[in-house]
């Protein structure tokens, strides 16, 4: 369960950590239950600079956008340990910010979901919807919906040892909303397992590339690298940091040339509360 790419949990400092032997194997499987409650914060920042050339006229579009949200989520339904329906509350002080152009003054506005109980649900066809009746930007809506992205997408399907790698392309592709002709390739690696404050904790690194084809034959290539910290006993992602670098290019015979790049950084922390007693388990 991830925002953009994780629902994440507060992580202690790496003090007094004891490493586990490389020959051991470790299993990971998301194990959320109805009634589980999660609180946390997420920060997403995107820097973009795109040049468009048409009939000799050159225009430059640049921007810096930022989300800084405080969240409280309650799991309402699960399938195979991953949440398919959640109640989401965005806390006071959560903001969206933008500088357009990038060198301009920053405009800060409250997140549109503040103070609302928003139900977010993934349906059998993997479409995600919400019941928010107010006005929200497509970017805000995408961020909200990505809360339901399963951590399981990045976990191995069998026990793995330290240093072992596995391909998660097919699982990630299912929740990436790619168009026909787009490609995606992602591999994960178990970097280490350590005992931290008495909890067995693993670091997983996932790196890969997404190639998308936009209108006007513009090609968008995204190189992405994500680091997950996982509580091994609970198979819960406890922290996530991600960097995505995007490049835009256009074939030379196109009358409109679009080139440029963007870079997005993501960081999230959160804390899981115990499940609410008597919460019904739903498996859609």
C-alpha positions, 0 to 999 in steps of 0.5 A, a space after each residue: 500500500 503505497 503513495 505513488 509507489 508506499 504506505 510507510 511507517 515510522 522508522 527508528 534510527 539505525 543504532 545498535 543494528 545486528 546483521 543476519 547471515 547471508 545464507 538465511 532466506 526471508 519471506 515477504 507477504 503484505 498482511 493488512 487486515 480490516 480495521 488496521 489504522 495507519 498515520 503518517 506523512 508524505 512529501 513529493 516534489 517535482 521539478 520540470 523543464 520542457 521546451 516546445 519548438 513549433 515553426 521556429 518558435 521556442 517556448 519553455 515551460 518550467 515548474 516546481 510542485 510540492 505535496 506535503 500531506 499528513 494522513 490517517 488511513 483505516 483499512 476497510 477491505 482487503 484481498 490477499 493481504 493488500 488493502 482494496 478499500 480505505 477511509 482516508 483523512 488528510 490532516 490540518 496543515 497539509 498543503 500543495 505548493 507550486 512555482 510556475 515558472 520555476 523561478 517564480 514565487 511559490 503559491 501554497 494552497 491547502 490540500 483539498 481533502 482536508 477535513 473530509 473522510 474520503 473512501 478510496 476503493 480499488 475495483 475488480 478491474 483494478 480501476 480506483 475511485 473515490 467518493 470526494 465531492 469537492 474540487 481536486 486537481 488530477 495530480 491530487 486525485 492521482 496521489 490519493 488513489 495511489 494509496 491503494 498501490 500494494 506493497 506486494 507488487 515489490 515483494 518476492 513470490 518466494 523466500 529470498 536470501 541477501 543479495 538475491 534479485 527478482 523481477 517485479 515487472 508484471 506485478 508493477 505493470 498491473 497498477 501502472 496504467 500504461 497504454 498499448 506499446 508502453 514498456 516497463 522493466 523493474 528488478 528488486 534486490 534484498 540488500 540486507 536484514 538487520 535487527 533494529 530496536 528489536 525488530 527484524 528489518 530488511 532493505 529492498 531496492 527496486 530500480 527500473 525504467 518505464 517507456 511511454 508514448 505520448 501524443 505527437 509521438 513524444 517519448 517519455 522515459 522514466 528511470 526510477 529507483 526506490 528503497 524500501 525498509 520492511 518490517 520482516 515479521 509483519 511484511 510491512 513497508 516501514 519507510 520509502 525513498 524514491 527518485 524518478 528522472 524523466 526525459 522527453 524526446 520527439 522524432 526529428 520529422 515531427 513538426 512540433 518538437 518536445 524535449 526536456 526533463 523532470 525529476 521527482 523525489 518522494 519520501 514517506 513515513 508512517 505508523 501503524 496502529 492495532 486493528 479495531 476490534 470486531 472489524 469485519 474482514 472483506 475479500 472482494 
